[in-house]
Amino acid sequence: MSQDPDILGGVAVFAGTRVPFGTFIEYLEGGDSLDTFLADFPSVRRELAIEALEWLRQLATSDKGPRASAA
């Protein structure tokens, strides 16, 4: 991921692209596959998307990550 105030106002994007990381999350939340996302955004390399998923996994399993609230 990278953030630069001159690229999309500082929104987190995949490095070397203008594809927002949030768009990737929206695809996954909507039930789209990784392959669908990559087909729609060919400037994102598969390796970058896999790294993003790994980062999310680490965040989700870290004891420093946000805590889920009991409803």
Stockholm file with secondary structure:
# STOCKHOLM 1.0

chainA/1-71         MSQDPDILGGVAVFAGTRVPFGTFIEYLEGGDSLDTFLADFPSVRRELAIEALEWLRQLATSDKGPRASAA
#=GR chainA/1-71 SS CBCCTTSGGGCCBCTTSCCBHHHHHHHHHTTCCHHHHHHHCTTSCHHHHHHHHHHHHHHHHCTTSCCCCCC
#=GC SS_cons        CBCCTTSGGGCCBCTTSCCBHHHHHHHHHTTCCHHHHHHHCTTSCHHHHHHHHHHHHHHHHCTTSCCCCCC
//
